[in-house]
Amino acid sequence: MIKPIIIGNWKLNGSKKFILRILKPLNQFLIKYYKICTVVLAPPLLYANFIQNILSTDQKKFFLGSQNVDVHFSGPFTGEISPIMLKDMGIQYVIIGHSERRLNHYENNALVAKKFYMLKEENLIPILCIGETIQEHNDKKTKEICKKQIDLIFDLCGKNAFNNSIIAYEPIWAIGSGQSASPKEVQNISCFIRNYIKSKSNNNIKNFFIQYGGSVSQHNVQELIYQHDIDGFLIGGASLILKEFKKIIKIINK
């Protein structure tokens, strides 16, 4: 198996007090694991510099990620953060297309594809979230929905689009629900995604990873990581609980 990639998406959570409490113990814990797995923390961007000031680059055993990015490099776009700014801050990984942004901020596939393109222009690593609603799942349209979300990126970025990239398969109905998709089901969709990406890339693809996200916990992660086409996890709520997050990392690296 390749080196697993584990991303903690803090969403709209965190404080200086919280960071001071968990950051150094987590970093100390990762000394044992950072050579065999890649851990990325995606806090609210406001706290990225605070985290960097607590730990020097040499000390830090994880990478920093962003939960979002704008589709412009600069200009009159109040409240936005550009790929150039993320790179300047030392951010390497960027989550795009999360269902919460698609739903709450009306981000469609075309906008997400443009964000993907902008990140690739700056050699940042996109973490593209794709997945289906419960209705689409029940109607057995999961593969069709995933293809639509992937195809626009190929159209915009070309056949090498997914080199040095991550797809996080996150069934929308599983996120934050406590109801994870079954390992067999996740493997089936992950295998489909990998083969589809390969076929569109003429089998010439490098450093491409597939994660699963959606109510990941210490109770289901072992069965999930055993699946052939799951390379890691995008973890929400569990990444905010130090004991739980450490347990998940430990299980993945057994």
C-alpha positions as CSV (number, residue, x, y, z in Angstrom):
1,M,0.0,0.0,0.0
2,I,1.1,3.6,-0.7
3,K,1.8,6.0,2.1
4,P,-1.7,6.9,3.6
5,I,-2.8,10.6,3.5
6,I,-4.9,11.7,6.5
7,I,-6.5,15.1,6.4
8,G,-8.2,16.7,9.4
9,N,-10.8,19.3,8.2
10,W,-11.6,21.4,11.2
11,K,-14.3,23.3,9.4
12,L,-15.6,26.3,11.3
13,N,-14.1,25.2,14.6
14,G,-11.1,26.1,16.7
15,S,-9.6,28.8,18.9
16,K,-6.1,29.8,20.1
17,K,-6.9,27.9,23.4
18,F,-7.9,24.8,21.5
19,I,-4.8,24.9,19.3
20,L,-2.5,25.4,22.3
21,R,-4.1,22.4,24.0
22,I,-3.8,19.9,21.2
23,L,-1.1,20.9,18.8
24,K,2.1,20.0,20.6
25,P,0.7,16.6,21.9
26,L,-0.5,15.8,18.4
27,N,2.9,16.8,16.8
28,Q,4.8,14.7,19.4
29,F,2.5,11.7,18.6
30,L,3.3,12.1,14.9
31,I,7.0,11.8,15.4
32,K,6.4,8.0,15.3
33,Y,4.2,8.2,12.2
34,Y,5.2,11.0,9.9
35,K,7.6,8.9,7.8
36,I,4.9,6.3,7.1
37,C,1.9,8.5,6.6
38,T,1.1,12.1,5.6
39,V,-1.0,14.1,8.0
40,V,-2.6,17.4,6.9
41,L,-4.4,19.8,9.2
42,A,-6.9,22.2,7.6
43,P,-7.9,24.7,10.3
44,P,-9.8,27.9,9.7
45,L,-7.2,29.9,7.7
46,L,-7.1,32.6,10.3
47,Y,-5.2,30.3,12.6
48,A,-2.6,29.1,10.1
49,N,0.1,31.6,11.0
50,F,-0.6,31.0,14.7
51,I,0.0,27.3,14.2
52,Q,3.2,28.0,12.3
53,N,4.5,30.3,15.1
54,I,4.0,27.5,17.7
55,L,6.1,25.0,15.7
56,S,9.0,25.7,13.4
57,T,9.1,24.0,10.0
58,D,11.7,21.5,11.3
59,Q,9.6,20.6,14.3
60,K,6.3,20.2,12.5
61,K,5.4,16.6,11.5
62,F,2.3,17.6,9.6
63,F,1.4,19.8,6.6
64,L,-1.1,22.7,6.6
65,G,-4.0,22.8,4.3
66,S,-6.8,25.3,3.4
67,Q,-10.5,24.6,3.4
68,N,-11.1,26.7,0.4
69,V,-9.6,29.1,-2.3
70,D,-10.9,31.8,-4.6
71,V,-11.0,31.6,-8.4
72,H,-8.9,34.8,-8.8
73,F,-5.2,35.5,-8.2
74,S,-5.8,39.1,-7.0
75,G,-8.1,42.0,-7.4
76,P,-11.3,43.6,-5.9
77,F,-12.7,40.4,-4.3
78,T,-13.4,41.3,-0.7
79,G,-13.0,38.5,1.8
80,E,-11.3,36.0,-0.6
81,I,-8.0,34.2,-0.5
82,S,-6.0,33.5,-3.7
83,P,-3.9,30.4,-4.5
84,I,-0.8,32.8,-4.6
85,M,-1.6,33.9,-1.0
86,L,-1.9,30.3,0.1
87,K,1.4,29.4,-1.4
88,D,3.0,32.4,0.1
89,M,1.8,31.3,3.6
90,G,3.3,27.8,3.1
91,I,0.0,26.1,2.5
92,Q,0.4,23.0,0.2
93,Y,-3.0,21.2,0.2
94,V,-6.4,22.8,-0.5
95,I,-9.9,21.3,-0.1
96,I,-12.3,22.3,-2.9
97,G,-15.8,21.2,-3.8
98,H,-16.8,20.1,-0.3
99,S,-20.5,19.4,-0.2
100,E,-21.0,22.1,2.5
101,R,-19.7,24.7,0.1
102,R,-21.6,23.4,-2.8
103,L,-24.8,23.5,-0.7
104,N,-24.3,26.6,1.4
105,H,-22.3,28.8,-1.0
106,Y,-24.0,27.5,-4.3
107,E,-20.7,26.3,-5.8
108,N,-21.3,24.3,-8.9
109,N,-19.1,21.8,-10.8
110,A,-17.9,24.6,-13.2
111,L,-16.7,26.8,-10.3
112,V,-15.0,23.9,-8.5
113,A,-13.2,22.9,-11.8
114,K,-12.0,26.5,-12.1
115,K,-10.6,26.4,-8.5
116,F,-8.9,23.1,-9.4
117,Y,-7.3,24.8,-12.4
118,M,-6.1,27.8,-10.4
119,L,-4.5,25.5,-7.8
120,K,-2.6,23.5,-10.4
121,E,-1.3,26.7,-11.9
122,E,0.4,27.4,-8.6
123,N,1.6,23.8,-8.1
124,L,-0.7,23.4,-5.0
125,I,-2.3,20.0,-4.3
126,P,-6.1,20.0,-4.7
127,I,-8.2,17.8,-2.6
128,L,-11.3,17.5,-4.7
129,C,-14.5,16.4,-2.9
130,I,-17.0,14.5,-4.9
131,G,-20.1,12.5,-3.9
132,E,-23.8,12.0,-4.2
133,T,-26.9,12.9,-2.3
134,I,-29.1,10.3,-0.6
135,Q,-31.6,10.5,-3.4
136,E,-28.9,10.0,-6.0
137,H,-27.5,7.1,-4.0
138,N,-30.9,5.5,-3.8
139,D,-31.4,6.0,-7.5
140,K,-28.0,4.3,-8.1
141,K,-26.6,7.4,-9.8
142,T,-23.4,7.6,-7.8
143,K,-21.0,6.8,-10.6
144,E,-22.8,9.1,-13.0
145,I,-22.6,12.0,-10.5
146,C,-18.9,11.3,-9.9
147,K,-18.2,11.3,-13.6
148,K,-19.9,14.7,-14.1
149,Q,-17.8,16.2,-11.3
150,I,-14.6,14.8,-12.7
151,D,-15.2,15.5,-16.5
152,L,-15.3,19.3,-16.2
153,I,-11.9,19.2,-14.7
154,F,-10.5,17.1,-17.5
155,D,-12.1,19.5,-20.0
156,L,-10.5,22.5,-18.3
157,C,-7.1,21.1,-17.3
158,G,-6.4,18.3,-19.9
159,K,-5.5,14.7,-19.6
160,N,-2.8,15.2,-16.9
161,A,-5.2,17.1,-14.7
162,F,-5.0,14.6,-11.8
163,N,-1.3,14.3,-11.5
164,N,-0.3,15.3,-7.9
165,S,-3.9,15.5,-6.8
166,I,-6.3,13.9,-4.4
167,I,-10.0,13.0,-4.8
168,A,-12.0,12.6,-1.6
169,Y,-15.0,10.5,-2.2
170,E,-17.6,11.8,0.3
171,P,-21.1,10.6,0.0
172,I,-23.1,13.7,1.0
173,W,-25.6,11.6,3.0
174,A,-22.7,10.2,5.2
175,I,-21.1,13.5,6.2
176,G,-21.6,14.3,9.8
177,S,-24.5,11.8,10.0
178,G,-22.7,9.1,11.9
179,Q,-23.7,6.8,9.1
180,S,-20.7,5.8,7.0
181,A,-20.9,4.1,3.6
182,S,-20.0,0.4,3.8
183,P,-16.4,-0.6,3.1
184,K,-17.5,-2.7,0.2
185,E,-19.5,0.2,-1.3
186,V,-16.6,2.7,-0.8
187,Q,-14.2,0.3,-2.5
188,N,-16.5,-0.2,-5.4
189,I,-16.8,3.6,-6.0
190,S,-13.1,4.2,-5.3
191,C,-12.1,1.5,-7.8
192,F,-14.5,3.1,-10.4
193,I,-13.0,6.5,-9.8
194,R,-9.4,5.3,-10.1
195,N,-10.1,3.4,-13.3
196,Y,-12.1,6.3,-14.8
197,I,-9.3,8.7,-14.0
198,K,-6.7,6.3,-15.5
199,S,-8.7,5.8,-18.7
200,K,-9.1,9.6,-19.2
201,S,-5.4,10.0,-18.5
202,N,-4.4,7.3,-21.0
203,N,-3.1,5.4,-17.9
204,N,-0.3,8.0,-17.5
205,I,-0.9,9.4,-14.1
206,K,1.4,10.1,-11.2
207,N,0.9,10.8,-7.5
208,F,-2.9,10.4,-7.6
209,F,-4.7,9.4,-4.4
210,I,-8.2,8.6,-3.4
211,Q,-9.6,9.3,0.1
212,Y,-12.8,8.5,1.8
213,G,-14.7,11.0,3.9
214,G,-18.0,10.7,5.7
215,S,-18.4,9.9,9.4
216,V,-14.9,8.3,9.7
217,S,-14.2,7.1,13.2
218,Q,-11.9,4.6,15.1
219,H,-14.7,2.1,14.8
220,N,-14.9,1.9,11.0
221,V,-11.4,3.1,9.8
222,Q,-9.8,-0.3,10.0
223,E,-12.2,-2.0,7.6
224,L,-12.0,0.9,5.3
225,I,-8.2,1.2,5.1
226,Y,-8.0,-2.5,4.2
227,Q,-9.8,-1.7,0.9
228,H,-7.5,-1.7,-2.1
229,D,-8.4,1.6,-3.6
230,I,-8.6,3.7,-0.4
231,D,-5.4,5.7,0.1
232,G,-6.5,7.7,3.2
233,F,-9.2,9.8,4.7
234,L,-10.7,13.2,4.9
235,I,-11.8,13.5,8.5
236,G,-14.1,16.1,9.9
237,G,-15.4,16.0,13.5
238,A,-13.1,13.2,14.7
239,S,-10.0,15.4,13.8
240,L,-11.1,17.8,16.5
241,I,-10.9,15.2,19.3
242,L,-7.3,14.5,20.0
243,K,-7.7,11.1,21.5
244,E,-10.0,10.0,18.6
245,F,-7.7,11.4,15.9
246,K,-4.6,9.8,17.4
247,K,-6.5,6.5,17.6
248,I,-7.5,6.7,13.9
249,I,-3.9,7.4,12.8
250,K,-2.6,4.6,14.9
251,I,-5.1,2.1,13.4
252,I,-4.4,3.2,9.8
253,N,-0.7,2.6,10.4
254,K,-0.8,-0.8,12.0
